[in-house]
Amino acid sequence: MKLLQESLMELIRRTSAEIPDDVHRATLAALEAEKKGTIAESAMKIIEQNIQLAKKKSQPICQDTGSVIFYVDCPVGFDQITFEEAARKAVVEATKKGFLRQNSVDSITGKNDGTNLGPGAPTVHCHQHRSPEASVRLMLKGGGCENVGAQYSLPNEKIKANRDLDGCRKAILDAVLQAQGKGCGPGILGVCIGGDRATGYEQSKVQLLRKIDDANPSTELDKLEKDIVETANKLGIGPMGFGGKTTLLGCKIGVLNRVPASYFVSISYMCWAYRRQGVVLNGEGGISNWLY
Ligand code: SF4
C-alpha cells in the first residue's frame, strides 16, 4: 500500500507539473505556425513559458487543479478497494505538498476543506483486462474548459444537423464556435457519437486519453477528426480567442452504440493545460514504466 501510494503521488506530481510530450510537441508546432508579432504568437509563447517553468519548478501548470480522474486497467484479482484508498491518500498528500492546489468544494455549501477529497473527488474508473499488468492513467480536467463541453441531441434544427456524420461535424464545430474566448484554448476535443447522456460524456473524456498524434482506427472517423481540426483552425478564433491559426490542437472521436430513439454527440473540451500522464505498475505497486 505504501509503495502504491508513493507511485500515485509521483503520478499526480508529474501530471500536475509536466505536459505530456505529444501535447508539448503540438504546442511548439502551434507556436511556430502563428504569425510573428501577433497576439496569438504572444499567447502561445506565454503558454510555452508556463509549461517550461512548471516542469522546472515541479509546480502545478495551472492554479485550476480541475477534476482528478483516475482510469485504471487492472488484472482479475486486483484489489480495487486498496487502490482507491491509496489514491485518496495520495491526493491528500499531494495537496499538502502543493502539487495540487486546494480546489475541491462541497457543492451545496461551497466549503473547501483543503484536502481535495469528497464525493466524486477523486473519481476512479476501474476496468478489468486479461493482461497481468495494471496501468493507471490520470487526467486533471480543468473547470473552465469543462464549462464549455456540450452535448447535442440530433437532429438539431438550429444548426441544421441530421443524424449522420455530417450532422456530427456540424455539432462539433458549433461547440467550438460556442467555446470561443472561453475554455482556455487552444483546445483538444474528446468526442463521443452515441451512447446515452451519461456514457456519451464519459466516453468523450476517455477519448482524451489518446495521444494527439495517433490515428483513429476507423478511416471515416480519422478523416473527420482531421477535418474538424483543419476547419476549426480556419475560423480565426485562435489561442485564448485572440485570433490566429490555432483554435484546436486535436480532436479525438469515439463511438458507442445507441438506442434508435437517441442520437447524442457529446463533446468534452480540454484546455491547453492538457494534463494527463500514466504509469504501468509492477506487482508491488511500484512504477515500471510511463505511458506518455
Ligand atoms: S481551463 Fe485549463 S488553463 Fe483554464 S484555468 Fe482551468 S485548468 Fe487552467
Residues whose N, C-alpha, C, O or C-beta is under 5 A from the ligand:
A	BS01	SF4	C62 D64 G142 G143 G144 C145 G183 C184 C271 A273
